[in-house]
């Protein structure tokens, strides 16, 4: 997929800034002789999902039709990968994962374009990696996860409601995350645009927007019986956490329009239906793998 003129200009200017910084003498200098050949090959590729060939022909029922999946994953992820490759070719970043690139560039304003492509490539992959068609998702989370959940939320029903309410409250593009903090408590946070929850990229975490979550105009008709009480509790927990980091993402849902508008349109009712279907298609085995591997969180990140 080719990027439009504006994106092409962004890629050129971002690449110039990246090379200007990274070609300064360092312990790991840019390899100038490799720049041309690196630019001609795919440094990053769209990762393969489990059952990807099936998804290409059948979608992920009931969340995605075939067309919806192809746009949200194949085309959108392909655009992110292409943009990232155009910015890192011939630099010391070219052999690193998208997550590592995002963390390393998060505090460098001159590399904002590189951060955005890398972070969103990782975020979108993280989201899709934990999806599975409804009929294949029979195993419930084990007791160890339930114990962690009930330390923060009364039950799975409240967790579902709060995740969906938070996602509905996001005005614009972003991601809602279920994370495990250092006290091994489950928390919900939201990042905007290509923001990341990882503490190594603190400068671009873009956590919970208090104006969005505390707005009195949010109607309880969108959030169910708990209404703003649930959102207020989330906001209070976020404020009281202070300097507590939220280091281990377990689950996420994307609310970028590219990810749901093909199948659900632009209405809030369509967005709610998308979120309800997302909950039904969570692969809890992936969530549990992340939950049990929290001792080495970076080792399990493949992209």
N, C-alpha and C positions, 0 to 999 in steps of 0.2 A: 504494500500500500504506500502511495506517495503522500507526503505531507503537503499542505497548501502553501502558498507564497509566504504568508505571515509566519507559519511554523518553520519554513525553510530559512527565513531571515533570522529567526530566533536561534535555530540550530547553528547557523554560521557564526553569529555573534557570540553565542555561548561557547562554541568550539574554539574560537579565537581567544577568548578569555581563559578558557581551560588550558590551552596549549601555552599561552604566555606565562601562566603561573607554574605549570608543571614542567616546563623546560628549563626552569632555573636549576642550578646545580643542587642536587640532593643525593641522599644515599641510594635512591632508586630512580635514576634519571629516566626521562623519556627515551625511547629507542628510536632516534630519527630515521634510521634506515628502514624501520618497520612501518613507518606511518602510511606509506602508499599501499603496501600489501595489506595492512590491517584495515584500511578503509574499504578495501575491496571484498573483505570476507565478513561473515556475520559473527561478530564478537559474542553477542548474546542472541539466543533464539527463543521463540515462544516455547515454554516448557510443555512437555507432554503431561496431560492429566490422566489419572486412572480412568479407564473406559472412554477415553477421548473419541475413539472412532465411533463408538455407539452414540455418543452425544452429538457427533456431526450429522448423524442420520435421524436421530430420534429426539434430540434435545435432552433436557433434564426435567422430567415430569414430576410434579406439575409446575415447576418454577420457570423453565425455559422451553419454548418451542425450538425447533431446529434453527430457524432464522434468528431467533433471539439469542441463542447460544453462540451462533457464528459471529454475530455482531459484538456481543458483550465479551467474548473470549478471543476468538481467532482474529477478528479485525481490530478490536481495541487494544488487545495485548500486543498484536503485531505492530501497531502504530507506536506504542510505548517503547518497544524493543528497538524499532528502527530509529526513533528519535534519540534513544540512549546511545546506540552504536555510533550515530553520527557525531556525537559529542565526545566520546571517549577514545575513538580510534587513534592509535599512535601515542597514547598517554600511559602513565603508570597505573591508570585505573582500568585498563582494558581487560585484564585477567581477573578482576574481582567480581564478586556477586553484586547484584543490584542492591541488596541490603547494605553491604559494606560500602558501596559507593555513596549511597544515601547518607550513611552515618558520617563518612569522611568529608562530605561536601556540605553538610547541614549548617555549619557555622561560617561558611564562606559566601558572602553575598554575590561575589563575581561568578560563582558557579551555581547560581540559583536554578538555571535551566537544567543543568545536569542533575541536581538534587531532585527536581520535580519529576523528571522522567524515571530516574532510578527508584525513587520512593514509591511512585504510583505503580511501576511495573511490579515491585515486590508486593504492594498492598493488594493489587488485583489478583495476583497469583495466590496469595494467602487466602483470600476470600473463596476463590474457585476450588482450591485444594480441599476444602471441607464441605463440599457439596456432593450429594448422591441422590439418585431418583428415590422418590418416596417409598416405593414398594420394596426396595432393597435395604431400607433403614429400619430394621426391626429391633436391634439390640439397644436397650436403654443404657444410660451411663451407669457405671458401677457405684457401689456404696461410698468409695473413697471420694468420688467427685460430689456425690450428694451431700456428704458431710461438709465439704468445703462450701457448697452452695448454701446450705441452710444456716451457715454461720453469718451470712450476709442477707440472704433473701428467704422469705418464709417457705417458698416452694418453687417448682419449675414454672408454674403458671405465672407467678409474679415476675420471675426472671424474664420470661417471654414478653410479658406486657411491658416491662420497663425497657427492654431492648427495642421493641417496636415503637414505643412512645418516644424514645430518644431519637430514633432514626426519622420518625415523622417530624420531629421538631427541627431537624436540620434544614435550614433554608439555603439551598445551593448544594454543591457537591461536597462529598466527604465520606467518611467511614465511621461506623460505630463498632467498638471493640469490647469484648469481654476479656479481662486481663486478670492475672494473679499477682497481687502485690507481695512485698517482702514478708508480710505477716501471713502469707498464704490465704488471704481473703480475696474473694472475687469482687471485682469492681467493673463498672461500665464507664467508658470514656468515649468522647467523640473527637475526631480530628477532621479538620477542614481542608478541602482541596487535596493536595498530596502530602499533608501532614502525617507524621509518623508517631507511634506511641513509644518507640524505643528510647530508653534513657540516654544512649550514646549520641542521639541526635536531638538533644534537649532544645536547641535553638529553633527547631522546626516541628516540635511536637504539636503545637496548636491544639491544646487540649480543650476541655469543655468550655463552650461559649456561654458565659453566665447570662448575657442578655437574652439569648435564645431560650435557655432552660427556665428562666425565671419570669418570662413574659406572661402577664396576666391575661393576655388575649388568646392564649392557647385554649381552645375549647375542649372540655372533657369528653365531648362526643367523639373526638379522635383518639382519646387515650383510654377509653374504657372506664369501668367503675371507679378505679383508683384515681383517675384524673391527674391533676397537678400535684397531688400529695406524693405520688411516686417520684415525679420529677424533682420536687422540692427536697425529698430525701436524698436523691442522687446528688443534687447540688450541695447539700449540707455535708455529705460525706466527702465530696471533692474538696470543699473548702477546709474541712477539718484535717484532711490528709496532709496539708502543708507541703513539706519537702519530701513526703513519701514518694518513691518512684513506683512506676507501674511497669515492671520490666518484662513480664511474660505474657504476650498475647496468646490467647487460646482460641478465639473465635472472632469472626468479623462479618459485617454485612456492609456492602458497598451501596451508597445512595448516589453514585454518579449517574446522571441521566442516561449515558451511553449503555449502562448495564441493565436498565429495566424498561426504557421507554418503548422499545420495539414491541414488547408483549403487553405492556400495561398502560401506555399512553402517558399523558401529562397531568392527569387529575390526581388529587390527594387520595381518592378512593382507589385508583389504580395503584398508587404507591403503597397503600395499606395492603392491598391484595398481594402485591409482590412480596412484602415483608412477611405476611402470613404464610405464603408458599415457601419462602426461604426457610422459615422455622421448621417446616415439615420436611425439608430436604437437607437438614444438617447431618453430616456424617460424624456421629459422636465418637466413632473409633479414632478419627483424626484428632478431635478435640482431646481425647484421653491420651493419645500419644504425646501431644504437646504438654498436657498436664503432668504426665509422669516423667517427662524428660526435662523438667525445669532446672535440674542441677547443671545442665549444660545447654542453655537456651540457644546459643549461637550455633552449636554443632548441628542442630536439627533444621536450621534454615538453609534450604537448598537453592534459593534464588534471591 
